Amino acid sequence: MSLVTLLPFIVLIGAMFLMTRSAKKKQQAAAQMRDEMQPGTGIRTIGGMYATVKEVHDDMVLLEVAPGVHAVYAKNAIGAVLDDDEYNRIVHGDDPSDSETPVVPDDASSLTGPAGTASVDETRIDLGKKPEETTDAESADATTEAKADETAEKAENAENKAEGKTDGESGAK
């Protein structure tokens, strides 16, 4: 056999080796993370539940799901071990007050001009349709025109019926 015929097999075996090697590294990292768990740390299970570790055993972990509520989980069911800041932010809603992080405004009003020039209510645009102001005479004229149009349409329909024309035929309306 020549080297050219063996080359595809060699490439395939090399690719399989690289894929299994990366998967093995991920499994080792997950096992190491689970082994480093200590009582009091916050975790997330593979199902997405957040809890605090109470006891760590060989193959199982006792978790406090809520104050006074304990559950036993397999170590393999632990998806991530969280640091204290992240756990408190997610579970308790605590925000670490970093003065270095910029505060993003909820709207662009602070970006449009100097502060205090216009209040939010003054700069709002009403996009709703406003009713037009009409006088009684104008509304009476509009009503009369609408009735006249309706009467003319009825007369046309009656004329088409008398001639035997129906909808879909030429010359019918």
N, CA and C atoms as a LAMMPS dump frame, in Angstrom:
ITEM: TIMESTEP
0
ITEM: NUMBER OF ATOMS
519
ITEM: BOX BOUNDS ff ff ff
-5.0000000000000000e+02 5.0000000000000000e+02
-5.0000000000000000e+02 5.0000000000000000e+02
-5.0000000000000000e+02 5.0000000000000000e+02
ITEM: ATOMS id mol type element x y z
1 1 1 N 0.839 -1.184 0
2 1 2 C 0 0 0
3 1 3 C 0.879 1.24 0
4 2 1 N 0.373 2.22 -0.666
5 2 2 C 1.151 3.452 -0.739
6 2 3 C 0.679 4.432 0.347
7 3 1 N 1.457 5.459 0.537
8 3 2 C 1.168 6.471 1.546
9 3 3 C -0.087 7.269 1.182
10 4 1 N -0.359 7.439 -0.091
11 4 2 C -1.524 8.211 -0.549
12 4 3 C -2.823 7.505 -0.153
13 5 1 N -2.869 6.21 -0.19
14 5 2 C -4.082 5.484 0.186
15 5 3 C -4.275 5.454 1.697
16 6 1 N -3.21 5.526 2.461
17 6 2 C -3.319 5.527 3.922
18 6 3 C -3.574 6.923 4.502
19 7 1 N -3.33 7.959 3.75
20 7 2 C -3.464 9.339 4.236
21 7 3 C -4.867 9.658 4.752
22 8 1 N -5.967 9.318 4.057
23 8 2 C -7.299 9.613 4.61
24 8 3 C -7.542 8.929 5.956
25 9 1 N -7.063 7.694 6.111
26 9 2 C -7.242 6.988 7.379
27 9 3 C -6.441 7.653 8.489
28 10 1 N -5.259 8.095 8.183
29 10 2 C -4.412 8.763 9.177
30 10 3 C -5.056 10.078 9.624
31 11 1 N -5.601 10.834 8.676
32 11 2 C -6.266 12.098 8.999
33 11 3 C -7.499 11.839 9.859
34 12 1 N -8.282 10.816 9.532
35 12 2 C -9.481 10.47 10.289
36 12 3 C -9.133 10.058 11.721
37 13 1 N -8.113 9.255 11.891
38 13 2 C -7.685 8.835 13.231
39 13 3 C -7.169 10.032 14.023
40 14 1 N -6.451 10.93 13.382
41 14 2 C -5.949 12.132 14.057
42 14 3 C -7.092 13.04 14.518
43 15 1 N -8.108 13.203 13.677
44 15 2 C -9.256 14.035 14.044
45 15 3 C -9.997 13.427 15.226
46 16 1 N -10.19 12.109 15.207
47 16 2 C -10.861 11.432 16.326
48 16 3 C -10.06 11.582 17.611
49 17 1 N -8.767 11.5 17.532
50 17 2 C -7.921 11.666 18.707
51 17 3 C -8.062 13.07 19.281
52 18 1 N -8.044 14.096 18.417
53 18 2 C -8.165 15.476 18.894
54 18 3 C -9.528 15.737 19.525
55 19 1 N -10.588 15.173 18.944
56 19 2 C -11.927 15.383 19.504
57 19 3 C -12.069 14.713 20.869
58 20 1 N -11.591 13.509 21.017
59 20 2 C -11.696 12.825 22.309
60 20 3 C -10.798 13.478 23.353
61 21 1 N -9.71 14.029 22.93
62 21 2 C -8.793 14.704 23.866
63 21 3 C -9.441 15.957 24.45
64 22 1 N -10.121 16.766 23.62
65 22 2 C -10.77 17.979 24.127
66 22 3 C -11.949 17.62 25.028
67 23 1 N -12.692 16.581 24.688
68 23 2 C -13.8 16.155 25.539
69 23 3 C -13.285 15.65 26.883
70 24 1 N -12.176 14.94 26.865
71 24 2 C -11.593 14.427 28.108
72 24 3 C -11.122 15.585 28.995
73 25 1 N -10.56 16.631 28.385
74 25 2 C -10.123 17.8 29.158
75 25 3 C -11.315 18.487 29.825
76 26 1 N -12.435 18.595 29.1
77 26 2 C -13.635 19.215 29.672
78 26 3 C -14.159 18.383 30.842
79 27 1 N -14.165 17.073 30.712
80 27 2 C -14.618 16.203 31.79
81 27 3 C -13.72 16.327 33.012
82 28 1 N -12.415 16.419 32.805
83 28 2 C -11.491 16.563 33.922
84 28 3 C -11.68 17.903 34.627
85 29 1 N -11.923 18.963 33.864
86 29 2 C -12.147 20.281 34.462
87 29 3 C -13.434 20.278 35.288
88 30 1 N -14.49 19.627 34.779
89 30 2 C -15.753 19.552 35.515
90 30 3 C -15.585 18.741 36.791
91 31 1 N -14.863 17.64 36.726
92 31 2 C -14.622 16.815 37.912
93 31 3 C -13.799 17.576 38.954
94 32 1 N -12.813 18.332 38.501
95 32 2 C -11.992 19.124 39.419
96 32 3 C -12.844 20.208 40.092
97 33 1 N -13.735 20.84 39.321
98 33 2 C -14.613 21.875 39.875
99 33 3 C -15.512 21.27 40.947
100 34 1 N -16.048 20.079 40.69
101 34 2 C -16.928 19.431 41.662
102 34 3 C -16.155 19.006 42.91
103 35 1 N -14.904 18.615 42.735
104 35 2 C -14.098 18.204 43.883
105 35 3 C -13.703 19.383 44.763
106 36 1 N -13.631 20.574 44.185
107 36 2 C -13.243 21.769 44.94
108 36 3 C -14.414 22.408 45.666
109 37 1 N -15.634 21.84 45.523
110 37 2 C -16.793 22.376 46.238
111 37 3 C -16.595 22.261 47.735
112 38 1 N -17.026 23.283 48.457
113 38 2 C -16.944 23.282 49.903
114 38 3 C -18.287 23.72 50.456
115 39 1 N -18.609 23.338 51.687
116 39 2 C -19.863 23.814 52.29
117 39 3 C -19.894 25.34 52.334
118 40 1 N -21.036 25.882 51.944
119 40 2 C -21.209 27.334 51.94
120 40 3 C -21.088 27.976 50.564
121 41 1 N -20.608 27.235 49.577
122 41 2 C -20.482 27.818 48.238
123 41 3 C -21.809 27.715 47.493
124 42 1 N -22.035 28.64 46.607
125 42 2 C -23.245 28.641 45.785
126 42 3 C -23 27.857 44.508
127 43 1 N -24.008 27.099 44.084
128 43 2 C -23.871 26.285 42.876
129 43 3 C -25.117 26.431 42.012
130 44 1 N -24.99 25.987 40.76
131 44 2 C -26.121 25.869 39.845
132 44 3 C -26.146 24.423 39.372
133 45 1 N -27.294 23.781 39.474
134 45 2 C -27.391 22.392 39.024
135 45 3 C -27.54 22.36 37.511
136 46 1 N -27.429 21.153 36.937
137 46 2 C -27.568 21.04 35.486
138 46 3 C -29.002 21.335 35.062
139 47 1 N -29.937 21.314 36.009
140 47 2 C -31.331 21.655 35.722
141 47 3 C -31.602 23.139 35.85
142 48 1 N -30.628 23.925 36.319
143 48 2 C -30.789 25.369 36.421
144 48 3 C -31.206 25.851 37.8
145 49 1 N -31.196 25.002 38.804
146 49 2 C -31.572 25.41 40.148
147 49 3 C -30.334 25.928 40.89
148 50 1 N -30.512 27.036 41.6
149 50 2 C -29.43 27.617 42.385
150 50 3 C -29.599 27.189 43.841
151 51 1 N -28.515 26.809 44.487
152 51 2 C -28.577 26.347 45.868
153 51 3 C -27.23 26.585 46.536
154 52 1 N -27.203 26.351 47.845
155 52 2 C -25.982 26.479 48.636
156 52 3 C -25.578 25.089 49.119
157 53 1 N -24.298 24.775 49.028
158 53 2 C -23.794 23.471 49.452
159 53 3 C -23.752 23.428 50.975
160 54 1 N -24.344 22.361 51.559
161 54 2 C -24.294 22.163 53.006
162 54 3 C -23.273 21.1 53.385
163 55 1 N -23.295 19.959 52.679
164 55 2 C -22.355 18.87 52.949
165 55 3 C -21.894 18.28 51.629
166 56 1 N -20.633 17.845 51.608
167 56 2 C -20.079 17.2 50.422
168 56 3 C -19.633 15.79 50.804
169 57 1 N -20.146 14.785 50.067
170 57 2 C -19.763 13.396 50.287
171 57 3 C -19.081 12.891 49.018
172 58 1 N -18.765 11.594 48.97
173 58 2 C -18.051 11.034 47.822
174 58 3 C -18.813 11.214 46.508
175 59 1 N -20.038 10.735 46.449
176 59 2 C -20.812 10.789 45.209
177 59 3 C -22.047 11.669 45.294
178 60 1 N -22.306 12.252 46.46
179 60 2 C -23.506 13.071 46.604
180 60 3 C -23.204 14.355 47.348
181 61 1 N -24.161 15.289 47.225
182 61 2 C -24.019 16.606 47.833
183 61 3 C -25.349 16.957 48.483
184 62 1 N -25.325 17.503 49.691
185 62 2 C -26.527 17.993 50.353
186 62 3 C -26.615 19.488 50.08
187 63 1 N -27.706 19.897 49.444
188 63 2 C -27.878 21.294 49.056
189 63 3 C -29.013 21.926 49.84
190 64 1 N -28.86 23.207 50.177
191 64 2 C -29.943 23.975 50.771
192 64 3 C -30.573 24.797 49.649
193 65 1 N -31.763 24.369 49.245
194 65 2 C -32.462 24.994 48.128
195 65 3 C -33.098 26.307 48.566
196 66 1 N -33.693 26.321 49.739
197 66 2 C -34.296 27.506 50.345
198 66 3 C -33.988 27.415 51.84
199 67 1 N -34.176 28.472 52.582
200 67 2 C -33.886 28.397 54.016
201 67 3 C -34.691 27.273 54.683
202 68 1 N -33.978 26.295 55.208
203 68 2 C -34.61 25.17 55.887
204 68 3 C -35.014 24.027 54.963
205 69 1 N -34.83 24.167 53.649
206 69 2 C -35.203 23.122 52.692
207 69 3 C -33.919 22.521 52.134
208 70 1 N -33.733 21.218 52.381
209 70 2 C -32.52 20.536 51.948
210 70 3 C -32.86 19.469 50.926
211 71 1 N -31.94 19.217 50.009
212 71 2 C -32.119 18.194 48.982
213 71 3 C -30.78 17.507 48.751
214 72 1 N -30.85 16.219 48.424
215 72 2 C -29.646 15.439 48.158
216 72 3 C -29.519 15.295 46.642
217 73 1 N -28.356 15.637 46.107
218 73 2 C -28.088 15.565 44.674
219 73 3 C -26.82 14.767 44.424
220 74 1 N -26.738 14.153 43.276
221 74 2 C -25.498 13.491 42.857
222 74 3 C -24.484 14.571 42.493
223 75 1 N -23.225 14.283 42.698
224 75 2 C -22.187 15.262 42.362
225 75 3 C -22.198 15.596 40.874
226 76 1 N -22.543 14.628 40.049
227 76 2 C -22.574 14.866 38.604
228 76 3 C -23.688 15.819 38.188
229 77 1 N -24.641 16.083 39.084
230 77 2 C -25.745 16.985 38.766
231 77 3 C -25.373 18.455 38.992
232 78 1 N -24.173 18.712 39.479
233 78 2 C -23.723 20.088 39.699
234 78 3 C -23.178 20.621 38.38
235 79 1 N -23.811 21.671 37.861
236 79 2 C -23.396 22.228 36.577
237 79 3 C -22.291 23.254 36.697
238 80 1 N -22.323 24.066 37.759
239 80 2 C -21.311 25.105 37.923
240 80 3 C -21.2 25.486 39.388
241 81 1 N -19.984 25.745 39.813
242 81 2 C -19.737 26.295 41.136
243 81 3 C -19.52 27.789 40.938
244 82 1 N -20.351 28.597 41.604
245 82 2 C -20.327 30.051 41.401
246 82 3 C -19.542 30.732 42.506
247 83 1 N -18.909 31.85 42.166
248 83 2 C -18.258 32.626 43.212
249 83 3 C -19.334 33.402 43.976
250 84 1 N -18.973 33.901 45.151
251 84 2 C -19.96 34.507 46.044
252 84 3 C -20.669 35.71 45.426
253 85 1 N -19.923 36.574 44.732
254 85 2 C -20.538 37.764 44.138
255 85 3 C -21.58 37.39 43.091
256 86 1 N -21.247 36.448 42.233
257 86 2 C -22.179 36.048 41.181
258 86 3 C -23.403 35.362 41.772
259 87 1 N -23.21 34.498 42.76
260 87 2 C -24.326 33.796 43.396
261 87 3 C -25.277 34.789 44.063
262 88 1 N -24.738 35.752 44.81
263 88 2 C -25.583 36.756 45.474
264 88 3 C -26.303 37.639 44.479
265 89 1 N -25.645 37.952 43.36
266 89 2 C -26.291 38.777 42.33
267 89 3 C -27.474 38.038 41.717
268 90 1 N -27.313 36.752 41.443
269 90 2 C -28.37 35.981 40.799
270 90 3 C -29.494 35.64 41.766
271 91 1 N -29.163 35.119 42.934
272 91 2 C -30.176 34.617 43.858
273 91 3 C -30.836 35.725 44.664
274 92 1 N -30.04 36.643 45.197
275 92 2 C -30.569 37.673 46.085
276 92 3 C -30.794 39.006 45.386
277 93 1 N -30.316 39.142 44.185
278 93 2 C -30.477 40.401 43.465
279 93 3 C -29.521 41.476 43.932
280 94 1 N -28.477 41.096 44.646
281 94 2 C -27.507 42.078 45.132
282 94 3 C -26.657 42.57 43.975
283 95 1 N -26.479 43.871 43.902
284 95 2 C -25.604 44.453 42.896
285 95 3 C -24.358 44.985 43.589
286 96 1 N -23.201 44.471 43.219
287 96 2 C -21.99 45.048 43.804
288 96 3 C -21.843 46.481 43.315
289 97 1 N -21.693 47.402 44.241
290 97 2 C -21.635 48.814 43.86
291 97 3 C -20.219 49.174 43.449
292 98 1 N -19.966 49.024 42.158
293 98 2 C -18.67 49.412 41.611
294 98 3 C -18.785 50.83 41.099
295 99 1 N -17.991 51.726 41.64
296 99 2 C -18.053 53.112 41.183
297 99 3 C -17.359 53.274 39.84
298 100 1 N -16.611 52.271 39.408
299 100 2 C -15.9 52.363 38.132
300 100 3 C -16.806 52.079 36.945
301 101 1 N -17.89 51.337 37.164
302 101 2 C -18.763 51.005 36.043
303 101 3 C -19.632 52.197 35.701
304 102 1 N -19.732 52.549 34.427
305 102 2 C -20.55 53.699 34.044
306 102 3 C -22.033 53.386 34.179
307 103 1 N -22.796 54.395 34.508
308 103 2 C -24.24 54.25 34.625
309 103 3 C -24.859 54.642 33.294
310 104 1 N -25.636 53.743 32.727
311 104 2 C -26.281 54 31.443
312 104 3 C -27.689 54.518 31.722
313 105 1 N -28.055 55.688 31.162
314 105 2 C -29.401 56.22 31.411
315 105 3 C -30.458 55.377 30.713
316 106 1 N -31.685 55.414 31.246
317 106 2 C -32.79 54.666 30.661
318 106 3 C -33.276 55.279 29.356
319 107 1 N -33.098 56.575 29.201
320 107 2 C -33.535 57.229 27.967
321 107 3 C -32.433 58.17 27.496
322 108 1 N -32.632 58.769 26.358
323 108 2 C -31.608 59.623 25.768
324 108 3 C -31.789 61.088 26.15
325 109 1 N -32.652 61.394 27.119
326 109 2 C -32.896 62.791 27.457
327 109 3 C -31.643 63.474 28
328 110 1 N -30.791 62.729 28.689
329 110 2 C -29.585 63.348 29.225
330 110 3 C -28.535 63.564 28.141
331 111 1 N -28.717 62.959 26.984
332 111 2 C -27.741 63.085 25.913
333 111 3 C -28.098 64.191 24.921
334 112 1 N -29.315 64.739 24.985
335 112 2 C -29.76 65.699 23.976
336 112 3 C -29.38 67.136 24.28
337 113 1 N -29.14 67.476 25.478
338 113 2 C -28.803 68.863 25.779
339 113 3 C -28.351 68.998 27.212
340 114 1 N -28.096 70.251 27.626
341 114 2 C -27.682 70.459 29.011
342 114 3 C -28.783 70.039 29.971
343 115 1 N -28.371 69.559 31.131
344 115 2 C -29.336 69.081 32.12
345 115 3 C -30.187 70.238 32.621
346 116 1 N -31.471 69.963 32.789
347 116 2 C -32.369 70.954 33.347
348 116 3 C -32.97 71.906 32.326
349 117 1 N -32.701 71.751 31.025
350 117 2 C -33.259 72.685 30.053
351 117 3 C -34.709 72.384 29.741
352 118 1 N -35.079 71.123 29.686
353 118 2 C -36.461 70.78 29.386
354 118 3 C -36.825 69.542 30.185
355 119 1 N -38.04 69.531 30.667
356 119 2 C -38.471 68.353 31.402
357 119 3 C -38.936 67.296 30.413
358 120 1 N -39.092 66.099 30.892
359 120 2 C -39.471 64.982 30.03
360 120 3 C -40.865 65.206 29.458
361 121 1 N -41.788 65.778 30.253
362 121 2 C -43.158 65.987 29.784
363 121 3 C -43.229 67.002 28.654
364 122 1 N -42.357 68.001 28.68
365 122 2 C -42.387 69.029 27.64
366 122 3 C -41.85 68.516 26.308
367 123 1 N -40.941 67.559 26.349
368 123 2 C -40.316 67.091 25.119
369 123 3 C -41.035 65.901 24.497
370 124 1 N -42.025 65.353 25.145
371 124 2 C -42.754 64.206 24.593
372 124 3 C -43.619 64.649 23.429
373 125 1 N -43.677 63.802 22.443
374 125 2 C -44.506 64.056 21.276
375 125 3 C -45.703 63.134 21.36
376 126 1 N -46.901 63.701 21.206
377 126 2 C -48.109 62.897 21.244
378 126 3 C -48.348 62.332 19.854
379 127 1 N -48.219 61.019 19.721
380 127 2 C -48.371 60.371 18.43
381 127 3 C -49.81 59.932 18.182
382 128 1 N -50.672 60.159 19.14
383 128 2 C -52.076 59.768 18.979
384 128 3 C -52.788 60.69 18.007
385 129 1 N -53.859 60.183 17.428
386 129 2 C -54.629 60.968 16.472
387 129 3 C -55.564 61.875 17.244
388 130 1 N -55.477 63.164 16.998
389 130 2 C -56.323 64.123 17.683
390 130 3 C -57.575 64.373 16.837
391 131 1 N -58.738 64.422 17.474
392 131 2 C -59.962 64.697 16.707
393 131 3 C -59.939 66.143 16.206
394 132 1 N -60.366 66.3 14.967
395 132 2 C -60.406 67.652 14.391
396 132 3 C -61.602 68.402 14.949
397 133 1 N -61.402 69.661 15.185
398 133 2 C -62.5 70.474 15.684
399 133 3 C -63.374 70.885 14.504
400 134 1 N -64.647 70.539 14.589
401 134 2 C -65.587 70.897 13.518
402 134 3 C -66.767 71.623 14.123
403 135 1 N -67.359 72.438 13.317
404 135 2 C -68.559 73.135 13.763
405 135 3 C -69.766 72.263 13.469
406 136 1 N -70.885 72.625 14.01
407 136 2 C -72.107 71.851 13.782
408 136 3 C -72.498 71.862 12.316
409 137 1 N -72.286 72.986 11.629
410 137 2 C -72.657 73.097 10.216
411 137 3 C -71.783 72.171 9.366
412 138 1 N -70.463 72.083 9.674
413 138 2 C -69.573 71.227 8.917
414 138 3 C -69.921 69.76 9.127
415 139 1 N -70.248 69.375 10.365
416 139 2 C -70.601 67.979 10.619
417 139 3 C -71.922 67.631 9.944
418 140 1 N -72.857 68.565 9.857
419 140 2 C -74.129 68.316 9.177
420 140 3 C -73.895 68.133 7.683
421 141 1 N -72.985 68.956 7.101
422 141 2 C -72.671 68.825 5.678
423 141 3 C -72.018 67.473 5.39
424 142 1 N -71.106 67.039 6.256
425 142 2 C -70.426 65.765 6.064
426 142 3 C -71.411 64.605 6.15
427 143 1 N -72.377 64.685 7.064
428 143 2 C -73.384 63.635 7.2
429 143 3 C -74.273 63.585 5.975
430 144 1 N -74.645 64.746 5.458
431 144 2 C -75.503 64.81 4.269
432 144 3 C -74.781 64.217 3.056
433 145 1 N -73.492 64.535 2.914
434 145 2 C -72.718 63.999 1.791
435 145 3 C -72.609 62.483 1.88
436 146 1 N -72.396 61.95 3.083
437 146 2 C -72.28 60.502 3.263
438 146 3 C -73.581 59.813 2.894
439 147 1 N -74.699 60.398 3.278
440 147 2 C -76.002 59.814 2.951
441 147 3 C -76.254 59.87 1.461
442 148 1 N -75.85 60.945 0.81
443 148 2 C -76.043 61.079 -0.639
444 148 3 C -75.219 60.035 -1.387
445 149 1 N -73.98 59.808 -0.942
446 149 2 C -73.127 58.794 -1.568
447 149 3 C -73.733 57.405 -1.409
448 150 1 N -74.262 57.124 -0.229
449 150 2 C -74.863 55.826 0.039
450 150 3 C -76.099 55.607 -0.838
451 151 1 N -76.912 56.639 -0.999
452 151 2 C -78.118 56.547 -1.825
453 151 3 C -77.746 56.315 -3.284
454 152 1 N -76.718 57.008 -3.779
455 152 2 C -76.288 56.847 -5.168
456 152 3 C -75.777 55.419 -5.404
457 153 1 N -75.079 54.853 -4.437
458 153 2 C -74.555 53.49 -4.571
459 153 3 C -75.695 52.484 -4.609
460 154 1 N -76.729 52.691 -3.787
461 154 2 C -77.882 51.793 -3.789
462 154 3 C -78.61 51.866 -5.136
463 155 1 N -78.72 53.048 -5.681
464 155 2 C -79.399 53.218 -6.975
465 155 3 C -78.636 52.491 -8.072
466 156 1 N -77.309 52.568 -8.062
467 156 2 C -76.491 51.883 -9.063
468 156 3 C -76.662 50.374 -8.958
469 157 1 N -76.678 49.858 -7.72
470 157 2 C -76.851 48.423 -7.517
471 157 3 C -78.215 47.964 -8.033
472 158 1 N -79.25 48.754 -7.78
473 158 2 C -80.594 48.414 -8.256
474 158 3 C -80.631 48.426 -9.778
475 159 1 N -79.961 49.393 -10.407
476 159 2 C -79.912 49.485 -11.87
477 159 3 C -79.209 48.268 -12.462
478 160 1 N -78.084 47.83 -11.84
479 160 2 C -77.365 46.656 -12.315
480 160 3 C -78.211 45.399 -12.185
481 161 1 N -78.983 45.305 -11.104
482 161 2 C -79.86 44.151 -10.922
483 161 3 C -80.942 44.125 -11.986
484 162 1 N -81.492 45.296 -12.294
485 162 2 C -82.562 45.385 -13.293
486 162 3 C -82.044 44.965 -14.658
487 163 1 N -80.795 45.265 -14.955
488 163 2 C -80.225 44.897 -16.252
489 163 3 C -79.757 43.441 -16.255
490 164 1 N -79.785 42.778 -15.086
491 164 2 C -79.386 41.375 -15.018
492 164 3 C -77.901 41.178 -14.799
493 165 1 N -77.217 42.211 -14.452
494 165 2 C -75.78 42.096 -14.218
495 165 3 C -75.543 41.76 -12.752
496 166 1 N -74.594 40.866 -12.506
497 166 2 C -74.213 40.528 -11.141
498 166 3 C -72.757 40.824 -10.949
499 167 1 N -72.302 40.754 -9.734
500 167 2 C -70.884 40.97 -9.457
501 167 3 C -70.051 39.963 -10.228
502 168 1 N -68.985 40.406 -10.808
503 168 2 C -68.096 39.546 -11.564
504 168 3 C -68.297 39.684 -13.063
505 169 1 N -69.452 40.193 -13.484
506 169 2 C -69.649 40.402 -14.909
507 169 3 C -69.141 41.772 -15.302
508 170 1 N -68.851 41.934 -16.577
509 170 2 C -68.333 43.215 -17.023
510 170 3 C -69.417 44.267 -16.934
511 171 1 N -69.036 45.421 -16.5
512 171 2 C -69.962 46.539 -16.398
513 171 3 C -70.69 46.576 -15.069
514 172 1 N -70.518 45.573 -14.21
515 172 2 C -71.187 45.563 -12.911
516 172 3 C -70.259 46.2 -11.878
517 173 1 N -70.879 46.83 -10.906
518 173 2 C -70.095 47.454 -9.847
519 173 3 C -70.327 46.743 -8.544
